[in-house]
Amino acid sequence: MLHFKNRELAEKYHVSPKTVSNWIDLAKGGKVDLMLIQKGKYSYVADTQENDAVLKLLAAKGKKYRNTAYFKEVSPRPEFYDIYSDRQILDIITNLSVHGEVPLQYNYLQDGAKHWEDRMTRFESESVTNSLAGTIELLQDNLAAIDRLLKSKKKVNVIDLGVGNARPVKEFLGHLLKHGVLHRYIGIDISPAMLGIAERNIKEWYGDAVRFEGYERDITTEQFDDLLVSDMLDEDADQTLNLVLLLGGTSVNFRSSNDAFKPIFNSMHRNDLLIHTLKPDTEASRRYLDLGPKPGSISLAPNFKYILDLLNIDESLYDAEPGFDGDKRMRYVRVKLKAAVQIKFDLGGGKKRVVSLETNGRILLFRAWHLDTTEIITELGKAGFTLLQASLTEDRQYFLSISGVENRTDMERV
């Protein structure tokens, strides 16, 4: 029978490992009704629905009798409420209280965009292959294949999802411009500041030759087909192709990697193409985790620390834990709390919300699922895409796929 490790229970029910040990002792004494599994000299809680109900009651009971001194109370900084919309604040509250995480996209607003730009500047100066260099290499290596798949269309709209600073597509846009087919360059990002950086860069590189269209959207949930209506209903629609870019491994940052593709597929038309790049699962990618402010660092990079600072969770309250989970095959950046924390949100008009986080509880700030190339192709297929082209960098550390939707019927769109 399946069972939990004590650490897993502590994380699941937001309690300390000592509390879990106490529950097991109570179960051994017949004082709580928990089914235990014996493994050698150790006892573990069985993974059953009945146990889950009991554990929830035990966790709730323990929290009920705590005094306020148990928690370190913090309140988000005033600028937190200026940066995020009410909907985004609710999403942050829900993710903290239910999933113990902060969605990665919220680290890129305002000053967070500058932190990301600094990181990309570092990547560009490095001599080793990284996500930026790998993406640029793959796009350049596949220009001939892309040209072939464009099928001599007269107009190509490039829709860059999670546009960042637009650096990965600089040469690629120049290639389309040289061949006279670039019609529109549309950048989509949750961060207005990031869109501003991308627009500035495009202007610097191409002047008036490329007009940047920036749209503030959350690509985790929002479609973009409305931005293409005029082109798709135009008399030249048959000679227009939409080329959608999802670069740099954005898809594997989602709670479920397949979730990234659904809004994209539902926004695309027949003959449109999706170009997707990411870092596949390899022994090297598991060993080397460049997630800190500089290579080899175990402290939090500014782009991961940003949201914690806005929530007023001081770095003295947590330890940084970047790493790789071999069971889940997931790279991560998270923090482990040194003390129990209550975050008090003031939503105005007397509306307040409180999120309570336990000592030794973890807040996930970044995840990247490790998928091998076969699994990546399978995930694309599940979302409805047809693989047309695949490629690896010379060192096999970064992967590019080009997929189409032309073989799908409208009834299959989900």
Summary of the structure (lengths in Angstrom):
residues: 414
radius of gyration: 23.9
end to end distance: 36.3
largest distance: 78.4
contacts: 1269
relative contact order: 0.14
helix: 43%
strand: 24%
